[in-house]
Amino acid sequence: MTEFDAALTNESIAERVRHALRDSGEISLDSAQEHLLGQLGSWLDRALEEEPPAGIPVGCFVHGSAGRGKTWLLGQVFAAAPVPEANKRRVHFHQFFLALQERLGAKVSAHTAIEATVQDLLSGTRLFFFDELHVQDPGAAALLNRLLAEIAERHIPTLITSNYAPEGLLPHRVYHHVVQPGIETLRRCFEVRELLGATDYRRLGGGAGTRFASGAWVVSRGSMPDGGTSIPPATAASAMAGIAPVAASEATTVLKDHHALPALAVRSRQVVFDALTFLESPVTSKDMLDLASLFDDWVLLDVEPLSRLSRPARQRLVTMVDVLVDADIRLTVTSQVQRAAMSDVADPPTDWFRAASRLDMLGTGRA
C-alpha cells in the first residue's frame, strides 16, 4: 500500500472540511459556500482516485467577487485532501510570475524560462492550488498558457481562485488574444464555478485570525514636524497605532542589492516606510516579496488618497496589499483619510476592488 493509499479513508473530502470547521469553531458556511463545497468535494474525491473516471475535469476554477471566501474555502479543501503534504503545491500569482522573471534574469530564452518554471512548479506535484489568478501582461499570459496545458497533459488535480471569469483574464484589448489558449484550456479541461453572493466577509471581520488583520488603519488629524530633517515626519497617529516615534538617526536603506529603498526605521522584524517615498519608488513585486521575507511587521506612514498618487504608485499599493496578505504580514497604516475616502478617482488601478476589500480587514483607530 502506498503512502497515498494509506491516507485515503471512506470519509469524503467535503465531510472532512465540515468536521474540521466544527472542531475549530470556524464560522458556518453560507448556502453558496456549502453548495460549492459539495461540488468541489465530489469532483476532487473522484479526481484523486487511483484511476479517475473517464472525462472528469482536471481542475476546478472558482471565480467571484472580492471577499466571498474563495481562497479560504478552497484552502480548506486543499488542506483536507488526502495527498501527502510533500506532493501538494500552493502558489500565489506573484510567486508564479517571479519565478519566470528570475529565469529570464539568467538571460535564457523566454521559451526556456517558461518550460523550466513550469517544470519546477509541477515536478512531484499531485495536487496544485493556484490562488488569486489575475493576468495583466502578455508575459504572465504566456506562462499561464503553458502551465495550464501541462496541468491538463499530466492530469494533475488543480484548484484555482480568481476574481475574474476566464474570459476576463488579461482584459487589455490589445493583448487579450495572448491569453486565449489558456482560456480555452480552462473551458475545455476545468469545471468553472462562480461563488455567488453580495456579502464581502472581509468587511464583516473575515480573516480576523490572520497576522495581516492584526494590523490597523489609523486616521490622523495632522502631522508632527520633526525639526526640519530630511526624514518625512511621522504622523500623530503613530502613537495611536503603537508605533514608537521615528528619529532622524533611524533612517536606513533596505534592499541595497535591488533598489535602494529608504526606510524611516528598521526595528528587528519591523520596517517603517513613509508611504509616498515607498510607493513612488521603482519598487517591484520581487522587491516586495524579498521585503516580506525579512520583515513580518510593516508600517506605512501618511498614506495619501489615490488622487494624490501617480498611476504607478497606485498600482504598487495594490501589489503591496496582495503580497502582504499572501505572506500574512502585519500592516499598520496611518493616514489623514478613512479607507473609504482612498478611492477618490474615476479610474482606480487594476484590481483596486480586491485591495480595498483586504484593507477592510485592518482594525480602525483615530489619533
C-alpha positions in Angstrom: 0.0 0.0 0.0 1.4 3.4 -1.0 1.5 6.5 1.3 -1.3 7.9 -0.8 -3.4 4.8 -0.5 -2.9 4.8 3.3 -4.1 8.4 3.5 -7.5 7.6 1.9 -10.4 6.9 4.1 -14.1 6.3 3.5 -14.9 9.9 4.5 -15.4 12.4 1.7 -13.3 15.5 1.4 -16.4 17.7 1.9 -17.1 15.9 5.2 -13.5 16.3 6.3 -13.8 20.0 5.8 -17.1 20.2 7.7 -15.6 18.3 10.6 -12.5 20.5 10.6 -14.6 23.6 10.7 -16.8 22.3 13.5 -13.8 21.2 15.5 -12.0 24.6 15.1 -15.1 26.7 15.8 -14.9 28.4 12.5 -17.9 30.4 11.2 -20.5 28.2 9.4 -20.7 28.2 5.7 -23.4 30.2 3.9 -25.6 28.4 1.4 -23.4 29.3 -1.7 -20.3 28.2 0.1 -21.9 25.0 1.2 -23.1 24.3 -2.3 -19.7 24.9 -3.8 -18.0 22.7 -1.1 -20.2 19.8 -2.2 -19.3 20.4 -5.8 -15.6 20.7 -5.1 -15.5 17.7 -2.8 -17.4 15.5 -5.2 -15.0 16.4 -8.0 -11.8 16.0 -6.0 -12.9 12.7 -4.5 -13.1 11.3 -8.0 -10.1 13.2 -9.4 -7.9 11.7 -6.7 -8.9 8.1 -7.3 -6.2 5.7 -8.5 -7.9 5.5 -11.8 -10.1 8.6 -12.2 -13.3 8.2 -14.2 -13.0 9.0 -17.9 -13.8 12.6 -18.8 -13.5 14.0 -15.3 -12.2 17.6 -15.4 -8.6 18.0 -14.4 -9.4 21.0 -12.2 -11.9 23.5 -10.8 -11.6 27.2 -11.5 -13.6 29.3 -8.9 -14.3 32.9 -9.6 -16.3 35.6 -7.8 -16.3 39.0 -6.1 -13.7 40.0 -3.6 -14.2 38.8 0.0 -16.6 36.0 -0.8 -14.3 33.4 0.8 -12.9 31.7 -2.3 -9.3 31.4 -1.1 -10.5 30.4 2.4 -12.8 27.7 1.2 -10.5 26.2 -1.4 -7.7 26.3 1.1 -9.8 24.2 3.4 -10.4 21.7 0.6 -6.7 21.7 -0.3 -5.8 21.0 3.4 -8.4 18.2 3.7 -7.4 16.4 0.5 -5.7 13.0 1.3 -2.5 13.8 -0.5 0.9 13.8 1.2 2.0 17.3 2.0 5.2 16.9 0.1 3.1 16.4 -3.1 0.8 19.4 -2.6 1.8 22.7 -4.2 0.2 26.1 -3.4 1.3 29.1 -5.5 0.2 32.7 -5.4 0.2 34.8 -8.6 3.2 37.0 -7.6 5.3 33.9 -6.7 4.3 32.4 -10.0 5.4 35.3 -12.1 8.5 36.0 -10.0 9.8 32.5 -10.8 9.6 33.4 -14.5 11.3 36.8 -14.0 14.2 35.1 -12.2 14.6 32.7 -15.1 14.6 35.5 -17.6 17.2 37.3 -15.5 19.6 34.5 -16.3 19.4 35.6 -19.9 17.8 32.5 -21.3 15.1 32.5 -24.0 11.5 33.1 -23.0 10.6 29.6 -24.1 13.4 28.0 -22.0 12.4 30.1 -19.0 8.8 29.2 -19.3 9.5 25.5 -19.6 11.9 25.5 -16.7 9.4 27.4 -14.5 6.6 25.0 -15.3 8.7 22.0 -14.6 9.8 23.4 -11.2 6.2 24.1 -10.3 4.8 20.7 -11.2 7.6 18.3 -10.6 6.3 15.8 -8.0 3.0 17.7 -7.6 -0.2 15.6 -7.2 -2.5 18.4 -6.1 -2.0 22.0 -7.2 -3.6 25.2 -5.9 -3.2 28.4 -7.8 -4.6 31.3 -5.7 -5.7 34.7 -6.9 -5.1 34.2 -10.6 -5.1 37.5 -12.4 -3.2 38.3 -15.6 -2.3 41.8 -16.6 0.6 41.4 -19.1 1.5 39.2 -22.0 4.5 37.6 -20.3 2.4 36.2 -17.5 -0.3 35.1 -20.0 2.3 33.1 -22.0 3.5 31.4 -18.8 -0.1 30.7 -17.7 -1.0 29.2 -21.1 1.9 26.7 -20.8 1.2 25.9 -17.2 -2.4 25.1 -17.8 -1.6 23.0 -20.9 1.0 21.0 -18.8 -1.5 20.5 -15.9 -4.1 19.1 -18.4 -1.4 16.9 -20.1 -0.2 15.5 -16.7 -3.8 15.2 -15.3 -2.8 17.0 -12.1 -5.9 17.8 -10.0 -5.8 21.6 -9.7 -7.7 24.3 -7.7 -7.7 27.8 -9.0 -9.3 31.0 -7.5 -9.8 34.3 -9.3 -11.8 37.5 -9.2 -12.3 37.0 -12.9 -14.2 34.6 -15.1 -11.8 33.0 -17.6 -12.8 35.5 -20.4 -12.0 38.4 -18.0 -8.3 37.5 -17.8 -5.9 39.9 -19.4 -8.7 42.3 -20.3 -6.4 44.7 -22.3 -7.9 44.9 -25.7 -4.5 44.8 -27.5 -3.1 41.8 -25.6 -6.2 39.7 -24.7 -5.6 37.3 -27.6 -2.3 36.2 -25.9 -4.2 34.5 -23.1 -6.8 32.9 -25.3 -5.2 29.5 -25.4 -5.3 29.4 -21.6 -8.9 30.4 -21.6 -9.7 27.6 -24.0 -7.8 25.1 -21.7 -9.8 26.3 -18.7 -13.2 25.9 -20.5 -12.2 22.5 -22.0 -10.5 20.8 -19.1 -11.7 22.5 -15.9 -15.0 22.9 -14.2 -15.7 26.7 -14.0 -17.7 27.7 -11.0 -18.8 31.1 -9.6 -19.1 31.7 -5.9 -22.1 34.0 -5.8 -23.3 36.4 -3.1 -23.2 40.1 -2.3 -21.5 39.8 1.1 -17.9 40.8 1.5 -16.9 38.8 4.5 -13.7 40.8 5.0 -15.8 43.8 5.9 -17.6 41.7 8.5 -14.4 40.5 10.2 -13.5 37.7 7.9 -9.8 36.8 8.2 -9.7 38.2 11.8 -7.4 35.4 12.9 -4.6 36.3 10.4 -1.5 38.4 11.2 -2.4 40.8 8.4 -5.7 41.6 10.0 -4.0 42.2 13.4 -2.7 45.5 11.9 -4.6 48.8 11.8 -5.7 51.7 9.7 -5.3 54.7 12.0 -6.7 58.1 11.0 -4.6 61.1 11.9 -5.7 64.7 12.3 -2.3 66.0 11.2 1.4 65.6 11.1 4.0 66.3 13.7 7.1 68.3 12.5 10.5 66.7 13.1 12.7 69.7 13.2 13.3 70.2 9.5 15.3 67.0 8.9 15.2 65.2 5.6 13.2 62.4 7.2 9.5 62.6 6.4 7.5 63.3 9.6 5.7 60.6 11.4 2.0 61.3 11.8 0.2 62.0 15.1 -1.4 58.6 14.5 1.8 56.8 15.2 1.3 56.8 19.0 -2.3 55.6 18.5 -1.0 52.7 16.3 1.6 51.7 18.9 4.5 52.9 16.8 7.4 54.5 18.6 8.3 58.0 17.4 10.8 57.8 14.4 14.0 59.7 14.9 16.1 61.0 12.1 19.0 58.8 13.2 16.9 55.7 12.4 16.9 56.4 8.7 18.3 53.5 6.8 18.2 51.7 3.4 16.8 48.3 2.6 17.2 46.1 -0.4 20.6 47.5 -1.4 21.1 44.7 -4.0 17.9 45.7 -5.8 16.5 49.2 -5.4 17.9 51.4 -2.7 14.7 51.9 -0.7 14.8 54.5 2.1 13.2 53.3 5.3 12.3 55.6 8.2 13.3 52.8 10.6 14.1 49.1 10.9 13.4 47.6 14.3 14.1 43.8 14.4 11.3 42.4 12.2 9.5 45.7 11.8 10.1 48.1 8.9 8.7 51.7 8.8 8.2 53.5 5.5 7.0 56.9 4.5 4.1 55.9 2.2 4.8 58.4 -0.6 8.5 57.7 -0.7 7.9 53.9 -0.9 5.0 53.9 -3.4 6.6 56.4 -5.7 9.9 54.5 -5.8 10.5 51.9 -8.5 9.6 49.0 -6.2 8.9 45.8 -8.0 6.8 42.8 -6.8 10.1 40.9 -6.4 11.3 43.7 -4.0 8.1 43.4 -2.0 8.4 39.6 -1.8 12.0 40.0 -0.6 11.0 42.5 2.0 8.2 40.2 3.2 10.8 37.5 3.8 12.8 39.9 6.0 10.0 41.8 7.9 6.7 40.5 9.2 5.6 43.8 10.6 5.2 46.7 8.1 4.3 50.3 9.0 3.2 52.8 6.2 3.0 56.4 7.4 1.0 59.2 5.9 -0.9 57.3 3.1 -2.5 59.6 0.6 -5.7 59.2 -1.3 -5.3 57.7 -4.8 -5.8 61.1 -6.5 -2.5 62.3 -4.9 -0.5 59.3 -6.1 0.9 58.7 -9.6 -0.6 55.8 -11.6 2.4 53.5 -11.0 2.2 54.3 -7.2 -1.5 53.4 -7.2 -0.7 50.0 -8.8 2.1 49.4 -6.4 -0.3 49.9 -3.5 -2.5 47.1 -4.9 0.5 44.8 -5.4 1.8 45.6 -1.9 -1.5 44.6 -0.3 -1.6 41.4 -2.4 1.9 40.4 -1.3 1.4 41.2 2.4 -1.9 39.3 2.6 -0.5 36.3 0.9 2.6 36.3 3.1 0.4 37.1 6.1 2.4 40.2 7.1 1.1 42.6 9.7 0.3 46.0 8.2 -0.3 49.3 10.1 -1.3 52.3 8.1 -1.6 55.9 9.2 -3.5 58.4 7.1 -5.4 61.6 7.3 -8.4 59.9 5.5 -10.6 57.0 6.2 -10.2 53.9 4.0 -13.5 54.7 2.2 -12.1 58.0 1.1 -9.0 56.5 -0.5 -10.7 55.7 -3.8 -11.3 59.3 -5.0 -10.5 58.8 -8.7 -12.8 57.8 -11.5 -10.3 55.3 -12.8 -8.8 53.4 -9.9 -5.9 51.0 -10.6 -6.4 47.5 -11.8 -7.7 45.2 -9.1 -8.2 48.1 -6.6 -11.5 46.4 -5.6 -9.5 43.5 -4.2 -7.0 45.7 -2.3 -9.9 47.8 -0.8 -11.6 44.7 0.4 -8.4 43.4 2.0 -7.7 46.7 3.7 -11.1 46.5 5.3 -9.7 43.6 7.4 -7.5 46.1 9.3 -8.6 47.4 12.6 -9.5 51.1 13.0 -8.5 54.0 15.2 -8.2 57.7 15.4 -5.4 59.8 16.8 
